[in-house]
Amino acid sequence: MIEERDMATALRRLAILETRPLLSTDELLEWNQLRRWVIDNNLLDEYKEQHYFSCTREVTKNGYAPKNPSSIFSRFLNLFRK
């Protein structure tokens, strides 16, 4: 059980390192070591199917904001209409 938890932690750490810029040589070495570990142990499927990636694939639909009938411009126009 502890091994699975360590493996999941290592896979998540690799995913984090691959999705952002590496800031130091230590991170570069850690990324290289983790990537080699994944490839050597044939863990690419487990790496691709982890929860971290399923969350990043979620798409949020953006739409236009509803018109606000009492916006400042509308209030300004209402002053001149009366």
PDB file of N, CA, C and O in Angstrom:
ATOM      1  N   MET A   1       0.822  -1.196   0.000  1.00  0.00           N
ATOM      2  CA  MET A   1       0.000   0.000   0.000  1.00  0.00           C
ATOM      3  C   MET A   1       0.864   1.258   0.000  1.00  0.00           C
ATOM      4  O   MET A   1       0.557   2.230  -0.690  1.00  0.00           O
ATOM      5  N   ILE A   2       1.939   1.233   0.772  1.00  0.00           N
ATOM      6  CA  ILE A   2       2.814   2.400   0.825  1.00  0.00           C
ATOM      7  C   ILE A   2       3.489   2.603  -0.524  1.00  0.00           C
ATOM      8  O   ILE A   2       3.715   3.740  -0.940  1.00  0.00           O
ATOM      9  N   GLU A   3       3.813   1.509  -1.210  1.00  0.00           N
ATOM     10  CA  GLU A   3       4.442   1.603  -2.520  1.00  0.00           C
ATOM     11  C   GLU A   3       3.525   2.287  -3.524  1.00  0.00           C
ATOM     12  O   GLU A   3       3.987   3.114  -4.310  1.00  0.00           O
ATOM     13  N   GLU A   4       2.235   1.961  -3.516  1.00  0.00           N
ATOM     14  CA  GLU A   4       1.280   2.580  -4.417  1.00  0.00           C
ATOM     15  C   GLU A   4       1.172   4.066  -4.152  1.00  0.00           C
ATOM     16  O   GLU A   4       1.079   4.864  -5.084  1.00  0.00           O
ATOM     17  N   ARG A   5       1.185   4.441  -2.877  1.00  0.00           N
ATOM     18  CA  ARG A   5       1.095   5.847  -2.513  1.00  0.00           C
ATOM     19  C   ARG A   5       2.339   6.592  -2.974  1.00  0.00           C
ATOM     20  O   ARG A   5       2.239   7.708  -3.482  1.00  0.00           O
ATOM     21  N   ASP A   6       3.506   5.988  -2.803  1.00  0.00           N
ATOM     22  CA  ASP A   6       4.747   6.604  -3.256  1.00  0.00           C
ATOM     23  C   ASP A   6       4.766   6.727  -4.777  1.00  0.00           C
ATOM     24  O   ASP A   6       5.235   7.731  -5.314  1.00  0.00           O
ATOM     25  N   MET A   7       4.258   5.711  -5.469  1.00  0.00           N
ATOM     26  CA  MET A   7       4.215   5.758  -6.921  1.00  0.00           C
ATOM     27  C   MET A   7       3.276   6.865  -7.388  1.00  0.00           C
ATOM     28  O   MET A   7       3.601   7.610  -8.313  1.00  0.00           O
ATOM     29  N   ALA A   8       2.118   6.972  -6.751  1.00  0.00           N
ATOM     30  CA  ALA A   8       1.166   8.018  -7.117  1.00  0.00           C
ATOM     31  C   ALA A   8       1.748   9.403  -6.863  1.00  0.00           C
ATOM     32  O   ALA A   8       1.545  10.321  -7.657  1.00  0.00           O
ATOM     33  N   THR A   9       2.469   9.552  -5.761  1.00  0.00           N
ATOM     34  CA  THR A   9       3.104  10.827  -5.444  1.00  0.00           C
ATOM     35  C   THR A   9       4.167  11.170  -6.471  1.00  0.00           C
ATOM     36  O   THR A   9       4.260  12.317  -6.908  1.00  0.00           O
ATOM     37  N   ALA A  10       4.969  10.190  -6.861  1.00  0.00           N
ATOM     38  CA  ALA A  10       6.018  10.420  -7.857  1.00  0.00           C
ATOM     39  C   ALA A  10       5.415  10.765  -9.213  1.00  0.00           C
ATOM     40  O   ALA A  10       5.924  11.650  -9.901  1.00  0.00           O
ATOM     41  N   LEU A  11       4.350  10.092  -9.608  1.00  0.00           N
ATOM     42  CA  LEU A  11       3.709  10.394 -10.883  1.00  0.00           C
ATOM     43  C   LEU A  11       3.097  11.783 -10.878  1.00  0.00           C
ATOM     44  O   LEU A  11       3.176  12.505 -11.872  1.00  0.00           O
ATOM     45  N   ARG A  12       2.488  12.159  -9.762  1.00  0.00           N
ATOM     46  CA  ARG A  12       1.907  13.512  -9.659  1.00  0.00           C
ATOM     47  C   ARG A  12       2.996  14.571  -9.705  1.00  0.00           C
ATOM     48  O   ARG A  12       2.832  15.607 -10.349  1.00  0.00           O
ATOM     49  N   ARG A  13       4.104  14.317  -9.028  1.00  0.00           N
ATOM     50  CA  ARG A  13       5.213  15.267  -9.037  1.00  0.00           C
ATOM     51  C   ARG A  13       5.768  15.441 -10.449  1.00  0.00           C
ATOM     52  O   ARG A  13       6.093  16.558 -10.850  1.00  0.00           O
ATOM     53  N   LEU A  14       5.877  14.362 -11.198  1.00  0.00           N
ATOM     54  CA  LEU A  14       6.342  14.439 -12.581  1.00  0.00           C
ATOM     55  C   LEU A  14       5.359  15.248 -13.423  1.00  0.00           C
ATOM     56  O   LEU A  14       5.773  16.067 -14.245  1.00  0.00           O
ATOM     57  N   ALA A  15       4.086  15.029 -13.228  1.00  0.00           N
ATOM     58  CA  ALA A  15       3.081  15.787 -13.981  1.00  0.00           C
ATOM     59  C   ALA A  15       3.186  17.276 -13.675  1.00  0.00           C
ATOM     60  O   ALA A  15       3.077  18.106 -14.577  1.00  0.00           O
ATOM     61  N   ILE A  16       3.394  17.612 -12.416  1.00  0.00           N
ATOM     62  CA  ILE A  16       3.534  19.019 -12.037  1.00  0.00           C
ATOM     63  C   ILE A  16       4.775  19.618 -12.675  1.00  0.00           C
ATOM     64  O   ILE A  16       4.735  20.736 -13.190  1.00  0.00           O
ATOM     65  N   LEU A  17       5.867  18.888 -12.644  1.00  0.00           N
ATOM     66  CA  LEU A  17       7.109  19.394 -13.236  1.00  0.00           C
ATOM     67  C   LEU A  17       6.981  19.577 -14.750  1.00  0.00           C
ATOM     68  O   LEU A  17       7.593  20.481 -15.319  1.00  0.00           O
ATOM     69  N   GLU A  18       6.198  18.734 -15.395  1.00  0.00           N
ATOM     70  CA  GLU A  18       6.056  18.837 -16.843  1.00  0.00           C
ATOM     71  C   GLU A  18       5.070  19.902 -17.285  1.00  0.00           C
ATOM     72  O   GLU A  18       5.082  20.298 -18.450  1.00  0.00           O
ATOM     73  N   THR A  19       4.222  20.371 -16.394  1.00  0.00           N
ATOM     74  CA  THR A  19       3.216  21.354 -16.797  1.00  0.00           C
ATOM     75  C   THR A  19       3.597  22.780 -16.445  1.00  0.00           C
ATOM     76  O   THR A  19       2.804  23.695 -16.666  1.00  0.00           O
ATOM     77  N   ARG A  20       4.760  22.990 -15.915  1.00  0.00           N
ATOM     78  CA  ARG A  20       5.201  24.359 -15.614  1.00  0.00           C
ATOM     79  C   ARG A  20       6.692  24.483 -15.920  1.00  0.00           C
ATOM     80  O   ARG A  20       7.392  23.476 -16.028  1.00  0.00           O
ATOM     81  N   PRO A  21       7.173  25.708 -16.061  1.00  0.00           N
ATOM     82  CA  PRO A  21       8.606  25.874 -16.344  1.00  0.00           C
ATOM     83  C   PRO A  21       9.465  25.394 -15.174  1.00  0.00           C
ATOM     84  O   PRO A  21       9.108  25.589 -14.013  1.00  0.00           O
ATOM     85  N   LEU A  22      10.578  24.778 -15.483  1.00  0.00           N
ATOM     86  CA  LEU A  22      11.509  24.326 -14.447  1.00  0.00           C
ATOM     87  C   LEU A  22      12.314  25.532 -13.984  1.00  0.00           C
ATOM     88  O   LEU A  22      12.868  26.266 -14.802  1.00  0.00           O
ATOM     89  N   LEU A  23      12.377  25.736 -12.680  1.00  0.00           N
ATOM     90  CA  LEU A  23      12.971  26.947 -12.128  1.00  0.00           C
ATOM     91  C   LEU A  23      14.399  26.779 -11.652  1.00  0.00           C
ATOM     92  O   LEU A  23      15.092  27.772 -11.430  1.00  0.00           O
ATOM     93  N   SER A  24      14.855  25.555 -11.491  1.00  0.00           N
ATOM     94  CA  SER A  24      16.213  25.345 -10.988  1.00  0.00           C
ATOM     95  C   SER A  24      16.792  24.064 -11.582  1.00  0.00           C
ATOM     96  O   SER A  24      16.089  23.257 -12.190  1.00  0.00           O
ATOM     97  N   THR A  25      18.078  23.913 -11.385  1.00  0.00           N
ATOM     98  CA  THR A  25      18.728  22.687 -11.867  1.00  0.00           C
ATOM     99  C   THR A  25      18.277  21.476 -11.059  1.00  0.00           C
ATOM    100  O   THR A  25      18.237  20.362 -11.581  1.00  0.00           O
ATOM    101  N   ASP A  26      17.938  21.687  -9.791  1.00  0.00           N
ATOM    102  CA  ASP A  26      17.426  20.576  -8.975  1.00  0.00           C
ATOM    103  C   ASP A  26      16.122  20.029  -9.549  1.00  0.00           C
ATOM    104  O   ASP A  26      15.914  18.816  -9.593  1.00  0.00           O
ATOM    105  N   GLU A  27      15.245  20.934  -9.991  1.00  0.00           N
ATOM    106  CA  GLU A  27      13.992  20.494 -10.593  1.00  0.00           C
ATOM    107  C   GLU A  27      14.249  19.779 -11.917  1.00  0.00           C
ATOM    108  O   GLU A  27      13.571  18.804 -12.241  1.00  0.00           O
ATOM    109  N   LEU A  28      15.219  20.259 -12.675  1.00  0.00           N
ATOM    110  CA  LEU A  28      15.568  19.603 -13.930  1.00  0.00           C
ATOM    111  C   LEU A  28      16.087  18.187 -13.689  1.00  0.00           C
ATOM    112  O   LEU A  28      15.719  17.256 -14.407  1.00  0.00           O
ATOM    113  N   LEU A  29      16.930  18.029 -12.692  1.00  0.00           N
ATOM    114  CA  LEU A  29      17.454  16.701 -12.359  1.00  0.00           C
ATOM    115  C   LEU A  29      16.351  15.785 -11.833  1.00  0.00           C
ATOM    116  O   LEU A  29      16.305  14.601 -12.165  1.00  0.00           O
ATOM    117  N   GLU A  30      15.463  16.346 -11.009  1.00  0.00           N
ATOM    118  CA  GLU A  30      14.339  15.558 -10.485  1.00  0.00           C
ATOM    119  C   GLU A  30      13.426  15.124 -11.631  1.00  0.00           C
ATOM    120  O   GLU A  30      12.998  13.971 -11.677  1.00  0.00           O
ATOM    121  N   TRP A  31      13.123  16.036 -12.556  1.00  0.00           N
ATOM    122  CA  TRP A  31      12.293  15.714 -13.708  1.00  0.00           C
ATOM    123  C   TRP A  31      12.928  14.600 -14.535  1.00  0.00           C
ATOM    124  O   TRP A  31      12.249  13.656 -14.940  1.00  0.00           O
ATOM    125  N   ASN A  32      14.231  14.713 -14.784  1.00  0.00           N
ATOM    126  CA  ASN A  32      14.936  13.707 -15.578  1.00  0.00           C
ATOM    127  C   ASN A  32      14.893  12.343 -14.889  1.00  0.00           C
ATOM    128  O   ASN A  32      14.659  11.322 -15.537  1.00  0.00           O
ATOM    129  N   GLN A  33      15.117  12.328 -13.594  1.00  0.00           N
ATOM    130  CA  GLN A  33      15.107  11.063 -12.839  1.00  0.00           C
ATOM    131  C   GLN A  33      13.713  10.438 -12.845  1.00  0.00           C
ATOM    132  O   GLN A  33      13.577   9.235 -13.067  1.00  0.00           O
ATOM    133  N   LEU A  34      12.680  11.242 -12.604  1.00  0.00           N
ATOM    134  CA  LEU A  34      11.314  10.716 -12.582  1.00  0.00           C
ATOM    135  C   LEU A  34      10.879  10.240 -13.966  1.00  0.00           C
ATOM    136  O   LEU A  34      10.227   9.203 -14.095  1.00  0.00           O
ATOM    137  N   ARG A  35      11.236  10.990 -14.985  1.00  0.00           N
ATOM    138  CA  ARG A  35      10.858  10.607 -16.344  1.00  0.00           C
ATOM    139  C   ARG A  35      11.526   9.288 -16.743  1.00  0.00           C
ATOM    140  O   ARG A  35      10.893   8.419 -17.342  1.00  0.00           O
ATOM    141  N   ARG A  36      12.782   9.153 -16.410  1.00  0.00           N
ATOM    142  CA  ARG A  36      13.502   7.912 -16.714  1.00  0.00           C
ATOM    143  C   ARG A  36      12.892   6.744 -15.935  1.00  0.00           C
ATOM    144  O   ARG A  36      12.774   5.642 -16.471  1.00  0.00           O
ATOM    145  N   TRP A  37      12.502   6.973 -14.677  1.00  0.00           N
ATOM    146  CA  TRP A  37      11.882   5.937 -13.846  1.00  0.00           C
ATOM    147  C   TRP A  37      10.561   5.463 -14.470  1.00  0.00           C
ATOM    148  O   TRP A  37      10.282   4.265 -14.514  1.00  0.00           O
ATOM    149  N   VAL A  38       9.757   6.412 -14.947  1.00  0.00           N
ATOM    150  CA  VAL A  38       8.478   6.066 -15.577  1.00  0.00           C
ATOM    151  C   VAL A  38       8.711   5.245 -16.840  1.00  0.00           C
ATOM    152  O   VAL A  38       8.026   4.245 -17.059  1.00  0.00           O
ATOM    153  N   ILE A  39       9.650   5.645 -17.658  1.00  0.00           N
ATOM    154  CA  ILE A  39       9.912   4.942 -18.915  1.00  0.00           C
ATOM    155  C   ILE A  39      10.514   3.559 -18.651  1.00  0.00           C
ATOM    156  O   ILE A  39      10.107   2.579 -19.275  1.00  0.00           O
ATOM    157  N   ASP A  40      11.477   3.475 -17.735  1.00  0.00           N
ATOM    158  CA  ASP A  40      12.125   2.195 -17.446  1.00  0.00           C
ATOM    159  C   ASP A  40      11.176   1.168 -16.855  1.00  0.00           C
ATOM    160  O   ASP A  40      11.310  -0.027 -17.117  1.00  0.00           O
ATOM    161  N   ASN A  41      10.211   1.629 -16.054  1.00  0.00           N
ATOM    162  CA  ASN A  41       9.274   0.707 -15.405  1.00  0.00           C
ATOM    163  C   ASN A  41       7.970   0.543 -16.178  1.00  0.00           C
ATOM    164  O   ASN A  41       7.026  -0.071 -15.681  1.00  0.00           O
ATOM    165  N   ASN A  42       7.914   1.089 -17.392  1.00  0.00           N
ATOM    166  CA  ASN A  42       6.741   0.953 -18.245  1.00  0.00           C
ATOM    167  C   ASN A  42       5.472   1.452 -17.543  1.00  0.00           C
ATOM    168  O   ASN A  42       4.453   0.761 -17.510  1.00  0.00           O
ATOM    169  N   LEU A  43       5.553   2.647 -16.991  1.00  0.00           N
ATOM    170  CA  LEU A  43       4.437   3.234 -16.258  1.00  0.00           C
ATOM    171  C   LEU A  43       3.748   4.359 -17.022  1.00  0.00           C
ATOM    172  O   LEU A  43       3.056   5.180 -16.420  1.00  0.00           O
ATOM    173  N   LEU A  44       3.928   4.408 -18.336  1.00  0.00           N
ATOM    174  CA  LEU A  44       3.345   5.500 -19.113  1.00  0.00           C
ATOM    175  C   LEU A  44       1.819   5.510 -19.057  1.00  0.00           C
ATOM    176  O   LEU A  44       1.209   6.578 -19.006  1.00  0.00           O
ATOM    177  N   ASP A  45       1.200   4.334 -19.066  1.00  0.00           N
ATOM    178  CA  ASP A  45      -0.267   4.288 -18.993  1.00  0.00           C
ATOM    179  C   ASP A  45      -0.764   4.819 -17.657  1.00  0.00           C
ATOM    180  O   ASP A  45      -1.729   5.583 -17.613  1.00  0.00           O
ATOM    181  N   GLU A  46      -0.117   4.423 -16.573  1.00  0.00           N
ATOM    182  CA  GLU A  46      -0.502   4.923 -15.254  1.00  0.00           C
ATOM    183  C   GLU A  46      -0.272   6.429 -15.169  1.00  0.00           C
ATOM    184  O   GLU A  46      -1.048   7.151 -14.544  1.00  0.00           O
ATOM    185  N   TYR A  47       0.787   6.886 -15.794  1.00  0.00           N
ATOM    186  CA  TYR A  47       1.104   8.318 -15.785  1.00  0.00           C
ATOM    187  C   TYR A  47       0.034   9.114 -16.522  1.00  0.00           C
ATOM    188  O   TYR A  47      -0.397  10.162 -16.041  1.00  0.00           O
ATOM    189  N   LYS A  48      -0.400   8.630 -17.683  1.00  0.00           N
ATOM    190  CA  LYS A  48      -1.390   9.351 -18.489  1.00  0.00           C
ATOM    191  C   LYS A  48      -2.782   9.309 -17.883  1.00  0.00           C
ATOM    192  O   LYS A  48      -3.583  10.214 -18.117  1.00  0.00           O
ATOM    193  N   GLU A  49      -3.088   8.263 -17.101  1.00  0.00           N
ATOM    194  CA  GLU A  49      -4.445   8.089 -16.582  1.00  0.00           C
ATOM    195  C   GLU A  49      -4.629   8.595 -15.161  1.00  0.00           C
ATOM    196  O   GLU A  49      -5.647   8.293 -14.537  1.00  0.00           O
ATOM    197  N   GLN A  50      -3.696   9.340 -14.636  1.00  0.00           N
ATOM    198  CA  GLN A  50      -3.852   9.804 -13.265  1.00  0.00           C
ATOM    199  C   GLN A  50      -4.861  10.949 -13.179  1.00  0.00           C
ATOM    200  O   GLN A  50      -5.152  11.618 -14.171  1.00  0.00           O
ATOM    201  N   HIS A  51      -5.373  11.152 -12.003  1.00  0.00           N
ATOM    202  CA  HIS A  51      -6.432  12.129 -11.737  1.00  0.00           C
ATOM    203  C   HIS A  51      -5.997  13.549 -12.110  1.00  0.00           C
ATOM    204  O   HIS A  51      -6.828  14.361 -12.516  1.00  0.00           O
ATOM    205  N   TYR A  52      -4.738  13.846 -11.979  1.00  0.00           N
ATOM    206  CA  TYR A  52      -4.212  15.185 -12.280  1.00  0.00           C
ATOM    207  C   TYR A  52      -4.551  15.605 -13.708  1.00  0.00           C
ATOM    208  O   TYR A  52      -4.941  16.749 -13.938  1.00  0.00           O
ATOM    209  N   PHE A  53      -4.408  14.702 -14.657  1.00  0.00           N
ATOM    210  CA  PHE A  53      -4.674  15.027 -16.048  1.00  0.00           C
ATOM    211  C   PHE A  53      -6.157  15.072 -16.358  1.00  0.00           C
ATOM    212  O   PHE A  53      -6.582  15.852 -17.211  1.00  0.00           O
ATOM    213  N   SER A  54      -6.946  14.262 -15.692  1.00  0.00           N
ATOM    214  CA  SER A  54      -8.381  14.309 -15.952  1.00  0.00           C
ATOM    215  C   SER A  54      -8.960  15.642 -15.488  1.00  0.00           C
ATOM    216  O   SER A  54      -9.931  16.124 -16.070  1.00  0.00           O
ATOM    217  N   CYS A  55      -8.388  16.239 -14.460  1.00  0.00           N
ATOM    218  CA  CYS A  55      -8.835  17.556 -14.005  1.00  0.00           C
ATOM    219  C   CYS A  55      -8.404  18.650 -14.974  1.00  0.00           C
ATOM    220  O   CYS A  55      -9.140  19.615 -15.182  1.00  0.00           O
ATOM    221  N   THR A  56      -7.226  18.513 -15.565  1.00  0.00           N
ATOM    222  CA  THR A  56      -6.758  19.550 -16.476  1.00  0.00           C
ATOM    223  C   THR A  56      -7.459  19.483 -17.820  1.00  0.00           C
ATOM    224  O   THR A  56      -7.439  20.466 -18.561  1.00  0.00           O
ATOM    225  N   ARG A  57      -8.082  18.355 -18.167  1.00  0.00           N
ATOM    226  CA  ARG A  57      -8.798  18.233 -19.425  1.00  0.00           C
ATOM    227  C   ARG A  57     -10.216  18.803 -19.359  1.00  0.00           C
ATOM    228  O   ARG A  57     -10.879  18.919 -20.390  1.00  0.00           O
ATOM    229  N   GLU A  58     -10.681  19.153 -18.182  1.00  0.00           N
ATOM    230  CA  GLU A  58     -12.023  19.708 -18.060  1.00  0.00           C
ATOM    231  C   GLU A  58     -12.077  21.057 -18.769  1.00  0.00           C
ATOM    232  O   GLU A  58     -11.172  21.880 -18.634  1.00  0.00           O
ATOM    233  N   VAL A  59     -13.135  21.266 -19.516  1.00  0.00           N
ATOM    234  CA  VAL A  59     -13.268  22.496 -20.286  1.00  0.00           C
ATOM    235  C   VAL A  59     -14.387  23.325 -19.667  1.00  0.00           C
ATOM    236  O   VAL A  59     -15.489  22.840 -19.410  1.00  0.00           O
ATOM    237  N   THR A  60     -14.070  24.563 -19.444  1.00  0.00           N
ATOM    238  CA  THR A  60     -15.066  25.500 -18.941  1.00  0.00           C
ATOM    239  C   THR A  60     -15.548  26.336 -20.106  1.00  0.00           C
ATOM    240  O   THR A  60     -14.745  26.949 -20.809  1.00  0.00           O
ATOM    241  N   LYS A  61     -16.843  26.364 -20.313  1.00  0.00           N
ATOM    242  CA  LYS A  61     -17.388  27.143 -21.408  1.00  0.00           C
ATOM    243  C   LYS A  61     -17.532  28.590 -20.954  1.00  0.00           C
ATOM    244  O   LYS A  61     -18.134  28.890 -19.923  1.00  0.00           O
ATOM    245  N   ASN A  62     -16.969  29.454 -21.746  1.00  0.00           N
ATOM    246  CA  ASN A  62     -17.095  30.883 -21.469  1.00  0.00           C
ATOM    247  C   ASN A  62     -18.119  31.466 -22.423  1.00  0.00           C
ATOM    248  O   ASN A  62     -18.126  31.171 -23.618  1.00  0.00           O
ATOM    249  N   GLY A  63     -18.960  32.281 -21.879  1.00  0.00           N
ATOM    250  CA  GLY A  63     -19.969  32.940 -22.703  1.00  0.00           C
ATOM    251  C   GLY A  63     -19.980  34.424 -22.394  1.00  0.00           C
ATOM    252  O   GLY A  63     -19.204  34.921 -21.578  1.00  0.00           O
ATOM    253  N   TYR A  64     -20.866  35.101 -23.058  1.00  0.00           N
ATOM    254  CA  TYR A  64     -20.990  36.529 -22.810  1.00  0.00           C
ATOM    255  C   TYR A  64     -21.729  36.758 -21.503  1.00  0.00           C
ATOM    256  O   TYR A  64     -22.647  36.018 -21.149  1.00  0.00           O
ATOM    257  N   ALA A  65     -21.318  37.778 -20.808  1.00  0.00           N
ATOM    258  CA  ALA A  65     -21.993  38.128 -19.565  1.00  0.00           C
ATOM    259  C   ALA A  65     -23.363  38.692 -19.909  1.00  0.00           C
ATOM    260  O   ALA A  65     -23.521  39.353 -20.936  1.00  0.00           O
ATOM    261  N   PRO A  66     -24.351  38.440 -19.065  1.00  0.00           N
ATOM    262  CA  PRO A  66     -25.678  38.989 -19.348  1.00  0.00           C
ATOM    263  C   PRO A  66     -25.646  40.514 -19.252  1.00  0.00           C
ATOM    264  O   PRO A  66     -24.908  41.089 -18.452  1.00  0.00           O
ATOM    265  N   LYS A  67     -26.449  41.139 -20.074  1.00  0.00           N
ATOM    266  CA  LYS A  67     -26.499  42.600 -20.046  1.00  0.00           C
ATOM    267  C   LYS A  67     -27.101  43.058 -18.728  1.00  0.00           C
ATOM    268  O   LYS A  67     -28.097  42.518 -18.246  1.00  0.00           O
ATOM    269  N   ASN A  68     -26.479  44.042 -18.181  1.00  0.00           N
ATOM    270  CA  ASN A  68     -26.964  44.618 -16.932  1.00  0.00           C
ATOM    271  C   ASN A  68     -27.838  45.812 -17.296  1.00  0.00           C
ATOM    272  O   ASN A  68     -27.328  46.819 -17.788  1.00  0.00           O
ATOM    273  N   PRO A  69     -29.132  45.718 -17.065  1.00  0.00           N
ATOM    274  CA  PRO A  69     -30.014  46.816 -17.469  1.00  0.00           C
ATOM    275  C   PRO A  69     -29.783  48.082 -16.654  1.00  0.00           C
ATOM    276  O   PRO A  69     -30.175  49.167 -17.082  1.00  0.00           O
ATOM    277  N   SER A  70     -29.166  47.966 -15.512  1.00  0.00           N
ATOM    278  CA  SER A  70     -28.947  49.165 -14.695  1.00  0.00           C
ATOM    279  C   SER A  70     -27.462  49.526 -14.643  1.00  0.00           C
ATOM    280  O   SER A  70     -26.934  49.876 -13.587  1.00  0.00           O
ATOM    281  N   SER A  71     -26.800  49.437 -15.792  1.00  0.00           N
ATOM    282  CA  SER A  71     -25.401  49.820 -15.821  1.00  0.00           C
ATOM    283  C   SER A  71     -25.271  51.327 -15.688  1.00  0.00           C
ATOM    284  O   SER A  71     -26.263  52.050 -15.775  1.00  0.00           O
ATOM    285  N   ILE A  72     -24.088  51.788 -15.483  1.00  0.00           N
ATOM    286  CA  ILE A  72     -23.856  53.225 -15.291  1.00  0.00           C
ATOM    287  C   ILE A  72     -24.266  53.997 -16.542  1.00  0.00           C
ATOM    288  O   ILE A  72     -24.858  55.072 -16.448  1.00  0.00           O
ATOM    289  N   PHE A  73     -23.945  53.439 -17.727  1.00  0.00           N
ATOM    290  CA  PHE A  73     -24.313  54.113 -18.970  1.00  0.00           C
ATOM    291  C   PHE A  73     -25.827  54.215 -19.100  1.00  0.00           C
ATOM    292  O   PHE A  73     -26.350  55.251 -19.513  1.00  0.00           O
ATOM    293  N   SER A  74     -26.538  53.132 -18.745  1.00  0.00           N
ATOM    294  CA  SER A  74     -27.999  53.152 -18.823  1.00  0.00           C
ATOM    295  C   SER A  74     -28.570  54.178 -17.859  1.00  0.00           C
ATOM    296  O   SER A  74     -29.527  54.876 -18.194  1.00  0.00           O
ATOM    297  N   ARG A  75     -28.011  54.276 -16.700  1.00  0.00           N
ATOM    298  CA  ARG A  75     -28.468  55.280 -15.722  1.00  0.00           C
ATOM    299  C   ARG A  75     -28.224  56.690 -16.243  1.00  0.00           C
ATOM    300  O   ARG A  75     -29.044  57.586 -16.041  1.00  0.00           O
ATOM    301  N   PHE A  76     -27.096  56.879 -16.911  1.00  0.00           N
ATOM    302  CA  PHE A  76     -26.769  58.189 -17.460  1.00  0.00           C
ATOM    303  C   PHE A  76     -27.775  58.569 -18.541  1.00  0.00           C
ATOM    304  O   PHE A  76     -28.230  59.712 -18.594  1.00  0.00           O
ATOM    305  N   LEU A  77     -28.127  57.605 -19.413  1.00  0.00           N
ATOM    306  CA  LEU A  77     -29.106  57.885 -20.446  1.00  0.00           C
ATOM    307  C   LEU A  77     -30.490  58.156 -19.862  1.00  0.00           C
ATOM    308  O   LEU A  77     -31.240  58.983 -20.379  1.00  0.00           O
ATOM    309  N   ASN A  78     -30.813  57.462 -18.800  1.00  0.00           N
ATOM    310  CA  ASN A  78     -32.123  57.672 -18.152  1.00  0.00           C
ATOM    311  C   ASN A  78     -32.250  59.085 -17.620  1.00  0.00           C
ATOM    312  O   ASN A  78     -33.364  59.606 -17.566  1.00  0.00           O
ATOM    313  N   LEU A  79     -31.167  59.727 -17.226  1.00  0.00           N
ATOM    314  CA  LEU A  79     -31.234  61.112 -16.742  1.00  0.00           C
ATOM    315  C   LEU A  79     -31.683  62.064 -17.847  1.00  0.00           C
ATOM    316  O   LEU A  79     -32.421  63.014 -17.586  1.00  0.00           O
ATOM    317  N   PHE A  80     -31.247  61.815 -19.065  1.00  0.00           N
ATOM    318  CA  PHE A  80     -31.598  62.714 -20.163  1.00  0.00           C
ATOM    319  C   PHE A  80     -32.953  62.413 -20.760  1.00  0.00           C
ATOM    320  O   PHE A  80     -33.536  63.277 -21.415  1.00  0.00           O
ATOM    321  N   ARG A  81     -33.468  61.229 -20.559  1.00  0.00           N
ATOM    322  CA  ARG A  81     -34.775  60.862 -21.112  1.00  0.00           C
ATOM    323  C   ARG A  81     -35.914  61.496 -20.330  1.00  0.00           C
ATOM    324  O   ARG A  81     -37.002  61.664 -20.880  1.00  0.00           O
ATOM    325  N   LYS A  82     -35.714  61.840 -19.117  1.00  0.00           N
ATOM    326  CA  LYS A  82     -36.813  62.355 -18.284  1.00  0.00           C
ATOM    327  C   LYS A  82     -36.991  63.806 -18.443  1.00  0.00           C
ATOM    328  O   LYS A  82     -37.872  64.392 -17.813  1.00  0.00           O
TER     329      LYS A  82
END
